[in-house]
Amino acid sequence: MAAPKGTTPTLTLTFPENTVDLTTASNVYVTFAWSTKTLTKTGSDLAVSPHSIDVYLTQAETLRFPVGAVKVQANWVFSDGSREASNISSYDFTANLLEKVLP
């Protein structure tokens, strides 16, 4: 998957049905990492379904990403305190000639 920097993509992370029901998690986090920087999304920035997470990104956030692959990982916490994490995957951001937030 790929999106131009400076856009507002919705990324969908999908998990096999037999692994976890994310709607039973008390908190869900999706972290993007590149170089020595990170961006973590949670709460209303995510739409959590039983086997997928939609992540909403803003123009300003995607402008922070480098051109190329950015690592992505989901973590979730259950009400009993147990924690789980997805495998680390990557998402590609492509160049945008207009490198600014548009009104």
C-alpha positions in Angstrom: 0.0 0.0 0.0 1.1 3.6 -0.6 -0.2 7.1 -0.3 1.3 10.5 -1.1 2.6 12.6 1.7 0.3 15.5 2.6 -2.9 13.5 2.0 -5.4 12.2 4.5 -5.4 8.4 3.9 -7.3 5.9 6.0 -5.0 2.8 6.5 -6.6 -0.5 7.3 -4.8 -3.1 9.3 -6.4 -6.5 9.0 -5.9 -9.5 11.2 -7.0 -13.2 10.7 -10.3 -14.0 12.2 -9.0 -16.8 14.4 -6.4 -14.6 16.1 -8.1 -11.9 18.1 -11.4 -10.0 18.5 -10.2 -6.4 18.8 -13.5 -5.1 20.0 -12.9 -6.8 23.3 -9.7 -4.7 23.9 -10.0 -1.8 26.3 -7.3 0.2 24.5 -5.9 0.0 21.0 -2.8 1.8 19.7 -1.2 2.0 16.3 2.4 3.2 16.1 4.3 4.4 13.0 8.1 4.5 13.3 10.8 5.9 11.0 14.4 7.0 11.7 14.3 7.9 15.4 10.7 9.3 15.3 7.3 7.8 16.1 3.6 8.7 15.8 1.0 6.8 17.9 -2.7 6.9 17.1 -5.4 5.9 19.6 -9.0 6.7 20.5 -11.1 8.6 18.0 -8.2 8.4 15.5 -9.0 4.7 15.0 -12.1 2.7 14.1 -11.8 -0.8 15.6 -13.7 -3.8 14.3 -13.4 -7.4 15.4 -10.5 -8.1 13.0 -9.4 -4.8 11.6 -8.3 -1.3 12.6 -8.9 1.8 10.4 -6.3 4.5 11.1 -7.1 8.1 10.2 -4.1 10.3 9.3 -4.1 14.0 8.8 -2.2 16.0 6.2 0.2 17.3 8.9 1.0 13.8 10.1 1.7 12.4 6.6 3.9 15.3 5.8 6.1 14.3 8.8 6.7 10.8 7.2 9.7 10.3 4.9 9.3 9.2 1.3 9.5 5.4 1.4 8.6 2.8 4.0 7.4 3.6 7.5 7.0 0.8 10.0 3.6 0.2 11.5 2.5 -1.9 14.5 -0.7 -2.3 16.5 -0.8 -2.9 20.2 -3.9 -3.6 22.3 -4.7 -4.0 26.0 -7.5 -6.1 27.5 -9.4 -5.2 30.6 -7.6 -8.0 32.5 -4.3 -6.1 31.8 -3.0 -8.5 29.2 -1.3 -7.0 26.2 -0.8 -8.2 22.7 1.0 -6.7 19.6 0.8 -7.4 15.9 3.8 -8.1 13.7 5.6 -5.1 12.4 4.6 -4.2 8.8 5.3 -1.3 6.6 3.4 1.3 4.6 5.0 3.4 1.8 4.6 7.1 1.5 5.3 8.7 -1.9 6.5 12.2 -2.7 4.1 15.2 -3.1 5.3 18.3 -4.9 3.2 20.5 -2.6 4.7 19.9 0.8 2.3 21.9 3.0 -1.0 21.5 4.7 -3.8 22.7 2.5 -6.8 24.7 3.9 
